């Protein structure tokens, strides 16, 4: 069945949720970044509050970022790489499924723990709470909902449940969005938790350019190839020059002491 006939065969709500809405969020993601870069380069930072409180940040930030990197890597493999490719690489579906579930669970717990510490730090520390702007009030609940829905879907269907192969449904829909061959039928029959996780992820991408998440694109990768900065020691003055430096000249009309 061709892409056009496949889209016609789907209902209006499915087309709205799984075709129009993702493309709208991606358009906002791209245009929003261009607008933010042109209008607010000075605000293109993480808005760190390390100087205001460091005890919670010392543990919460590494846990969150390490967990986030692992979660992103897992999503790239699970959503963007077809099952046939991993099988061709010698990784069986059972091996992939077991590794993805347990590694993803560890990464998700680390990310949730770190995010919880960062949110608690922001709520309980008055100085940090005063620095919270409207974009933070949007970002933190949306990010927490996306992560918790993903963990809940994995736990309900692949840890405590009989198992659900999202690579045959959600992954097919995800890749179709970027190849301009969307297949809403592939995800419309997925469990509700997976659907909600996908929708909140789309919202997160739409909100991305207007929040502190833009600092992801400002990682200091250039420092790896940056030449060393040479510091030269200031020459030590001699005794005579020191005396001359600290001797004040006599004022006019008075003798020097």
C-alpha positions in Angstrom: 0.0 0.0 0.0 1.4 3.4 -0.9 1.9 6.2 1.6 -1.0 8.3 0.2 -3.5 5.5 0.3 -2.3 4.5 3.8 -2.9 8.0 5.0 -6.4 8.1 3.5 -7.3 4.8 5.2 -6.6 6.3 8.6 -9.1 8.2 10.6 -9.0 11.9 11.2 -7.9 11.8 14.8 -5.1 9.4 14.0 -3.9 11.8 11.2 -4.1 14.7 13.6 -2.2 13.1 16.4 0.4 11.0 14.6 1.0 13.0 11.5 0.0 16.7 11.8 1.0 17.1 15.4 4.5 15.7 15.2 5.3 17.7 12.1 4.0 20.9 13.8 6.2 20.2 16.8 9.3 19.6 14.5 8.6 22.9 12.7 8.4 24.8 16.0 11.6 23.0 17.0 13.5 24.2 13.9 12.0 27.7 13.6 12.2 28.3 17.3 15.9 27.6 17.4 16.5 30.0 14.6 14.4 32.7 16.3 16.1 32.1 19.7 19.6 32.3 18.2 18.8 35.6 16.4 16.9 37.2 19.2 18.4 35.9 22.5 22.0 34.8 22.1 22.9 36.1 25.6 20.2 33.9 27.0 21.5 30.8 25.2 22.9 29.2 28.4 22.0 26.7 31.1 21.2 29.5 33.6 23.3 27.6 36.2 22.7 28.3 39.9 25.8 26.6 41.2 26.9 29.6 43.2 23.6 29.7 45.0 23.6 26.0 46.1 26.0 23.3 45.3 25.3 20.4 47.7 22.3 19.0 45.9 23.6 20.1 42.5 26.8 18.1 43.0 24.8 14.8 43.0 21.7 15.7 41.1 23.3 17.1 38.0 25.7 14.2 37.2 22.9 11.6 37.8 20.5 13.5 35.5 22.9 14.1 32.7 24.5 10.7 32.8 21.0 9.1 32.8 19.9 11.4 30.0 22.8 10.5 27.8 22.1 6.8 28.3 18.4 7.2 27.6 19.0 9.2 24.4 21.5 6.6 23.2 18.9 3.8 23.9 16.2 5.7 22.1 18.5 6.3 19.0 19.2 2.6 18.8 15.6 1.5 19.5 13.8 3.9 17.4 16.1 4.9 14.5 17.8 1.5 13.9 15.6 -1.2 12.4 15.6 -4.6 14.0 16.9 -6.2 10.8 20.1 -4.1 11.2 20.8 -5.3 14.8 20.1 -8.9 13.7 22.5 -8.5 10.8 25.1 -7.3 13.3 24.7 -10.6 15.2 22.5 -9.3 18.0 19.5 -11.4 18.5 16.1 -9.9 19.3 16.1 -11.6 22.7 19.6 -10.2 23.6 18.6 -6.7 22.4 15.3 -6.8 24.3 16.9 -8.0 27.6 19.8 -5.4 27.3 17.5 -2.6 26.4 15.0 -3.2 29.2 17.6 -3.5 32.0 20.0 -0.9 30.8 17.1 1.5 30.0 15.7 0.9 33.5 19.0 1.8 35.2 19.4 4.9 33.0 15.8 5.9 33.7 16.1 5.5 37.4 19.4 7.6 37.4 17.7 10.3 35.3 14.6 10.4 37.5 16.6 10.5 40.7 18.8 13.3 39.4 15.8 15.2 38.0 14.0 14.8 41.4 17.0 16.2 43.2 17.2 19.2 40.9 13.4 19.9 41.2 13.5 19.5 45.0 16.5 21.8 45.1 14.7 24.4 43.1 11.5 24.1 45.2 13.1 24.0 48.7 15.9 26.6 48.2 14.4 30.1 48.2 17.2 31.8 46.4 17.0 29.3 43.5 13.2 29.4 43.5 13.3 33.1 42.9 15.4 32.5 39.8 12.8 30.2 38.3 11.1 31.8 35.2 8.1 30.8 33.1 10.1 28.6 30.8 11.4 26.5 33.8 7.8 26.1 35.1 6.9 24.6 31.7 10.1 22.6 31.2 10.4 20.7 34.4 6.9 19.3 34.6 7.0 18.4 30.9 10.4 16.7 31.2 9.3 14.8 34.3 6.1 13.7 32.6 8.0 12.4 29.5 10.5 10.5 31.6 8.0 9.0 34.0 5.7 7.9 31.2 8.6 6.2 29.4 9.6 4.4 32.6 6.0 3.4 33.3 5.6 2.0 29.8 8.7 -0.1 30.1 7.9 -1.3 33.5 4.2 -2.1 32.8 4.8 -3.9 29.5 8.4 -5.2 29.5 9.4 -5.7 33.1 6.3 -6.8 34.9 4.2 -7.5 31.8 4.3 -10.1 29.1 6.5 -8.0 26.8 5.8 -5.5 24.0 7.9 -5.1 20.9 7.7 -1.4 20.3 10.2 -1.8 17.4 7.5 -3.2 15.2 5.1 -0.3 15.9 6.4 2.9 17.6 9.8 2.7 15.8 8.1 2.3 12.4 6.0 5.4 13.0 9.0 7.3 14.3 11.2 6.5 11.3 8.4 7.3 8.9 8.1 10.8 10.3 11.7 11.6 9.2 11.5 9.7 5.9 8.3 11.6 5.0 6.4 8.4 5.0 4.3 8.6 8.2 2.4 5.5 9.2 -0.1 6.5 11.9 -1.6 3.0 11.9 1.8 1.7 13.3 1.4 3.6 16.6 -2.4 4.0 16.8 -2.6 0.4 18.1 0.2 0.7 20.6 -0.5 0.7 24.4 -1.7 3.9 25.8 1.5 4.6 27.9 3.6 4.4 24.8 1.3 6.8 23.0 1.3 9.3 25.8 5.1 9.0 26.0 5.4 9.8 22.3 3.0 12.8 22.6 4.8 14.3 25.5 8.1 13.8 23.7 6.7 15.8 20.8 5.6 18.6 23.1 9.1 18.6 24.7 10.7 19.1 21.3 8.3 22.0 20.6 9.2 23.6 23.9 12.9 23.0 23.6 14.0 26.2 21.8 12.3 28.4 24.4 13.9 26.8 27.5 17.3 26.2 28.9 17.6 23.0 26.9 19.2 25.1 24.1 22.5 24.9 26.0 22.7 21.3 24.7 23.9 22.7 21.4 26.5 24.9 23.1 28.6 22.0 24.4 32.3 23.2 24.5 33.5 20.7 21.9 35.8 23.3 20.4 37.9 23.2 23.6 39.2 19.7 22.6 41.0 21.2 19.5 41.7 24.6 21.0 45.4 25.5 21.3 47.0 25.8 24.7 47.0 29.2 26.4 50.6 30.2 27.3 51.0 32.0 30.6 54.2 33.9 31.1 55.6 34.7 34.5 56.1 38.4 35.1 59.8 39.2 35.6 60.9 39.7 39.1 62.0 43.3 39.6 65.5 43.9 41.0 66.3 45.7 44.3 67.1 48.9 42.6 64.0 48.9 40.4 61.9 48.1 43.4 63.3 51.0 45.3 62.7 53.3 42.4 59.2 52.0 41.9 58.2 52.7 45.5 60.0 56.0 46.0 57.7 58.9 45.7 59.0 62.0 43.9 59.4 65.1 45.9 56.8 67.8 45.5 57.7 71.1 44.0 58.9 73.6 46.6 59.8 70.9 49.2 63.0 68.9 49.6 63.0 65.2 49.2 63.4 63.3 52.5 
